[in-house]
């Protein structure tokens, strides 16, 4: 680049991913005097550019995150090759499976160092089907082209090491993408009361444990009239684990849950909630749990990859086994039984954990140090 500055390219499967999870990296790289280029399919979240006029954004036309068509994937490699040759960045950071796999090949072909960031293993690894086998083989073949592969939790890294997909030397685990602890502040006028509000926030996927959450709500509402169970989120039509619309309608009509729909800024809902619940089957590192912790809310989540790193049992929340409705009910009952001061102390412990372990500036600095070590 003519400016003499180092240029970092961030490549993702959506601009939504950049807007929601990577602005801390853009801030850090710009603050360190680097140029930042983003390569991602353009969606409504391109509005991030208003805050970052110095960042150049290149749309990706051939990336179809759900396609298994090898011709489409070959076209993606060709498009990335063309972009990398045109931009000539000093380093490329890829996020999510397709950029990680096909971006590694393109970066290798043009001789530019690259990093892959595994943001979670999701549907393919939860359901153990043919897709998991294909992804494993593709990572094994292409992972060697990255200088480093960053995992957003230690369990995913351990799994890739055990399966001999990625070597220990090449892999590193960090604590998710971080949370802006200044933006997600505790609500000053909040005080727990007799009425307890449990809240599930996320895409409406069976893999997120939403059915178990609703089953637990049914059981608890039959025992205690002072409970509310909120759901915030949208149906993800492209995801095979999306819940049936009929299920959602039934839950609402039977008054088991209160459905808020999709809310872009969830701080208001978190602020009114007593406890954030995510009984997910597997995560990278669940952002909504981090947001809840940052706003001093106790959390209930599962003993699984990503989720279990966010909870110190009985201190800032509770852990339950994946798919266990009985354990979920038991954890919620434990929470209900706490005194006001115990609930507030649990929330305060979560806030401290968010600040000291999950703050997005800490995470950005960790990734910056890895980048510095490569270039």
Residue pairs with C-beta under 8 A, 6 or more apart in sequence:
1 7
1 35
1 88
3 35
5 33
5 34
5 35
6 33
6 34
6 35
6 90
6 91
6 375
7 34
7 35
7 36
7 37
7 87
7 88
7 89
7 90
7 91
8 29
8 34
8 35
8 36
8 37
8 89
8 90
8 91
8 92
8 93
8 371
9 36
9 37
9 38
9 39
9 84
9 87
9 89
9 91
9 92
9 93
10 18
10 22
10 25
10 26
10 36
10 37
10 38
10 39
10 40
10 93
10 95
11 38
11 39
11 40
11 60
11 80
11 92
11 93
11 94
11 95
11 99
11 103
12 18
12 22
12 38
12 39
12 40
12 94
12 95
12 96
12 99
13 40
13 41
13 63
13 65
13 95
13 96
13 97
13 98
13 99
14 40
14 41
14 43
14 45
14 65
15 38
15 40
15 41
15 42
15 43
15 44
15 45
15 46
15 48
15 57
16 43
16 44
16 45
17 40
17 95
17 96
17 119
18 26
18 38
18 40
18 45
18 48
19 45
19 47
19 48
20 45
20 287
21 95
21 119
21 177
21 287
22 95
22 177
23 48
23 51
23 52
24 177
24 178
24 180
24 360
24 361
24 363
24 364
25 93
25 364
25 367
25 368
26 36
26 38
26 52
26 55
27 364
28 361
28 364
28 365
28 367
28 368
29 36
29 368
29 371
30 36
30 52
30 54
30 55
32 368
35 54
36 52
36 54
36 55
36 56
37 55
37 56
37 57
37 58
37 87
37 89
38 55
38 56
38 57
38 58
39 57
39 58
39 60
39 80
39 83
39 87
40 57
40 59
40 60
40 63
41 59
41 60
41 61
41 63
42 57
42 59
46 57
49 55
49 57
58 83
58 87
60 76
60 79
60 80
60 83
61 79
62 72
62 75
62 76
62 78
62 79
63 76
63 79
63 98
63 99
64 72
65 96
65 97
65 98
65 238
66 238
67 73
68 131
68 134
73 98
73 102
76 98
76 102
77 102
77 105
77 106
80 99
80 102
80 103
80 106
80 107
81 106
81 109
81 110
84 92
84 106
84 107
84 110
84 112
85 110
88 112
89 112
90 112
90 113
90 375
91 112
91 113
91 114
91 115
91 371
91 374
91 375
92 103
92 107
92 112
92 113
92 114
92 115
93 114
93 115
93 117
93 367
93 371
94 100
94 103
94 104
94 107
94 114
94 115
94 116
94 117
94 146
95 117
95 119
96 117
96 119
97 118
97 135
99 116
100 116
100 117
100 118
100 139
100 142
100 146
100 149
101 135
101 138
101 139
101 142
102 142
103 114
103 116
104 114
104 116
104 142
104 143
104 145
104 146
105 142
105 145
107 113
107 114
107 145
107 146
108 114
108 145
113 147
113 374
113 375
114 145
114 146
114 147
115 146
115 147
115 148
115 149
115 150
115 370
115 371
115 374
116 143
116 146
116 148
116 149
116 150
117 149
117 150
117 152
118 149
118 150
118 151
118 152
118 156
118 160
118 284
119 152
119 177
119 284
120 152
120 153
120 156
120 282
120 283
120 284
120 285
120 305
120 306
121 156
121 159
121 282
121 284
121 305
122 207
122 282
123 131
123 207
123 239
123 240
123 241
124 131
124 132
124 135
125 132
125 135
125 159
125 282
126 207
126 241
126 281
126 282
136 163
136 165
139 160
139 165
139 166
140 164
140 165
140 166
143 149
143 165
143 166
143 170
144 170
146 170
147 170
147 374
148 170
148 171
148 172
148 370
148 374
149 160
149 166
149 170
149 171
149 172
150 171
150 172
150 173
150 174
150 367
150 370
151 157
151 160
151 171
151 172
151 173
151 174
152 173
152 174
152 175
152 176
152 177
152 284
152 285
152 306
153 173
153 175
153 176
153 283
153 284
153 285
153 305
153 306
153 309
154 173
154 309
155 304
155 305
155 306
155 308
156 173
156 284
156 305
156 306
157 166
157 171
157 172
157 173
159 305
160 166
160 171
161 167
161 168
161 171
172 370
174 363
174 366
174 367
175 285
175 309
175 357
175 358
175 363
176 284
176 285
176 286
176 287
176 290
176 306
176 358
176 363
177 284
177 285
177 287
177 360
177 363
178 290
178 358
178 359
178 360
178 361
178 362
178 363
178 364
179 287
179 290
179 291
179 293
179 294
179 354
179 358
179 359
179 360
180 294
180 359
180 360
181 294
181 351
181 354
181 355
181 358
181 359
181 360
183 267
184 267
184 270
184 290
184 291
184 294
184 295
184 354
185 294
185 295
186 295
186 296
186 347
186 351
187 270
187 271
187 272
187 295
190 271
190 272
191 340
192 274
192 340
192 343
192 344
194 226
195 226
195 227
195 228
196 226
196 227
196 228
196 274
196 275
196 335
196 336
197 227
197 228
197 229
197 230
197 272
197 273
197 274
197 275
198 217
198 227
198 228
198 229
198 230
198 273
198 274
198 275
198 277
198 300
198 332
199 229
199 230
199 231
199 232
199 269
199 270
199 273
199 275
199 276
199 277
200 208
200 210
200 213
200 229
200 230
200 231
200 232
200 233
200 276
200 277
200 278
201 231
201 232
201 233
201 266
201 269
201 270
201 276
201 278
201 288
202 208
202 210
202 232
202 233
202 278
202 280
202 286
202 288
203 233
203 234
203 235
203 236
203 239
203 242
204 210
204 231
204 233
204 234
204 235
204 236
204 242
204 243
204 248
205 236
205 239
205 241
205 242
205 243
206 241
206 242
206 243
207 241
207 280
207 281
207 282
208 241
208 278
208 279
208 280
208 281
209 278
209 279
209 280
209 281
209 302
209 322
209 323
210 231
210 243
210 279
211 243
211 247
212 279
212 323
212 324
212 325
212 328
213 229
213 231
213 277
213 279
213 328
214 229
214 251
214 256
214 257
215 325
215 328
216 279
216 325
216 328
216 329
216 332
217 227
217 229
217 256
217 257
218 256
219 325
219 329
220 227
220 229
220 329
220 332
220 333
221 227
221 229
221 256
224 336
227 336
228 258
229 256
229 257
229 258
230 257
230 258
230 259
230 260
230 269
230 273
231 251
231 257
231 258
231 259
231 260
232 260
232 261
232 262
232 263
232 266
232 269
233 262
234 261
234 262
235 242
235 243
235 245
235 248
236 242
248 259
251 257
251 259
252 258
252 259
260 269
263 269
266 288
266 291
267 291
267 295
270 276
270 291
270 292
270 295
270 297
271 295
273 292
273 297
274 297
274 298
274 335
274 343
275 297
275 298
275 299
275 300
275 317
275 332
275 335
276 288
276 289
276 291
276 292
276 297
276 298
276 299
276 300
277 299
277 300
277 301
277 328
277 332
278 286
278 288
278 289
278 299
278 300
278 301
278 302
278 307
279 300
279 301
279 302
279 320
279 322
279 323
279 328
280 286
280 301
280 302
280 304
280 306
280 307
280 322
281 302
281 304
281 322
281 323
282 304
282 305
282 306
282 307
282 322
283 304
283 305
283 306
283 307
284 306
285 306
285 309
285 310
285 358
286 301
286 306
286 307
286 310
289 299
289 301
289 307
289 310
290 310
290 354
290 358
292 299
292 350
293 299
293 310
293 316
293 350
293 351
293 353
293 354
293 358
294 350
294 351
294 354
294 355
294 358
295 351
296 344
296 347
296 348
296 350
296 351
297 347
297 350
298 316
298 317
298 335
298 343
298 346
298 347
298 350
299 310
299 311
299 316
299 317
299 318
299 350
300 317
300 318
300 319
300 320
300 328
300 331
300 332
300 335
301 307
301 308
301 310
301 311
301 317
301 319
301 320
302 308
302 319
302 320
302 321
302 322
303 319
303 320
303 321
303 322
304 322
307 319
308 319
310 317
310 353
310 358
311 317
311 318
311 319
312 349
312 353
313 319
315 346
315 349
316 346
316 347
316 349
316 350
316 353
317 346
317 350
318 331
318 334
318 335
319 331
320 327
320 328
320 330
320 331
321 327
335 343
338 346
